[in-house]
Amino acid sequence: MSSELEHRTAIIVALRCGRAPKEIIDFFKFPKATVYSIAKSFKKSEDIEEGFLTPERPSSREGDIMPLHFFAKGQNVKKEVYLDAMQTVVKPWMTQFAAGRPYLYQQDGAPAHTSNLVQNWCL
């Protein structure tokens, strides 16, 4: 793939993800003229398709982003440590945010997440 085509593809993907041209210029260090030219063409095609190519960029309402939790430097996040974070950080926040509505908490396959201790607590 040519360098020009790679740049164009990267710019369009970033635009589809809701990034502003300035963000794309700063991140990729592409020339301003290139980014704005492609963004202008992309905007025209998007107007024709009425948003078909790019979903509206999601925005957060205050309170719906879980607060960060930091573990101590060098601390191994084993099942007991993870369960403690679930009980003291995640569950209280989810209970408050969900406000009585049902919710689903999704985890990946990390050993601490799939341990019997944590899985039984999740039930």
SVG drawing of the C-alpha trace seen along z (x, -y; Angstrom):
<svg xmlns="http://www.w3.org/2000/svg" viewBox="-35 -23 42 45">
<polyline fill="none" stroke="black" stroke-width="0.4" points="0.0,0.0 1.4,-3.4 2.3,-5.9 -0.4,-8.3 -3.1,-5.7 -2.0,-4.7 -2.3,-8.3 -5.7,-8.7 -6.9,-5.5 -5.6,-6.5 -7.2,-9.9 -10.6,-8.5 -10.6,-5.8 -9.8,-8.5 -12.6,-10.7 -15.0,-7.8 -14.0,-7.4 -15.0,-10.9 -11.6,-12.5 -11.2,-16.2 -8.8,-17.1 -6.6,-18.9 -6.3,-15.7 -5.4,-13.8 -2.7,-16.3 -1.2,-16.2 -1.3,-12.5 0.0,-11.4 2.0,-14.5 0.5,-14.6 0.5,-17.9 -2.4,-20.2 -3.4,-20.6 -3.6,-16.9 -5.8,-16.3 -8.1,-19.2 -8.5,-18.3 -9.4,-14.7 -11.7,-15.8 -13.5,-18.1 -14.1,-15.4 -15.1,-13.0 -17.6,-15.5 -19.2,-15.9 -19.6,-12.2 -20.9,-11.9 -23.5,-14.7 -24.7,-12.7 -25.0,-9.5 -26.5,-11.4 -24.2,-10.0 -24.1,-6.5 -20.3,-6.3 -19.8,-7.8 -21.9,-7.2 -22.4,-10.2 -19.4,-10.4 -20.6,-9.2 -20.5,-11.7 -20.5,-11.1 -23.0,-12.5 -21.6,-13.4 -21.3,-10.4 -21.5,-7.6 -17.7,-7.0 -16.4,-4.7 -13.7,-6.4 -10.2,-5.1 -8.8,-2.7 -5.0,-2.3 -3.2,0.6 0.0,0.2 3.2,0.3 4.4,3.8 1.2,5.3 0.1,8.5 -3.6,8.4 -4.6,11.8 -8.1,13.0 -8.3,11.5 -7.0,8.1 -9.4,8.1 -12.3,9.1 -11.6,6.4 -11.6,3.8 -14.9,5.2 -16.5,5.0 -15.2,1.6 -15.0,-0.3 -16.9,1.3 -20.1,2.6 -20.8,-0.6 -20.4,-2.7 -22.5,-0.3 -25.2,-0.3 -25.3,-4.1 -25.1,-4.5 -27.7,-1.8 -30.1,-3.3 -32.1,-0.1 -32.0,0.9 -30.5,4.3 -27.0,4.2 -24.4,6.6 -20.7,6.5 -18.4,7.9 -14.9,9.2 -12.1,10.6 -10.4,14.0 -7.7,12.8 -7.0,15.4 -8.2,13.1 -11.5,12.5 -12.2,16.2 -11.3,17.5 -14.0,19.4 -13.8,16.8 -14.6,13.9 -17.1,15.8 -19.1,17.0 -19.2,13.4 -20.5,12.2 -23.4,14.6"/>
</svg>
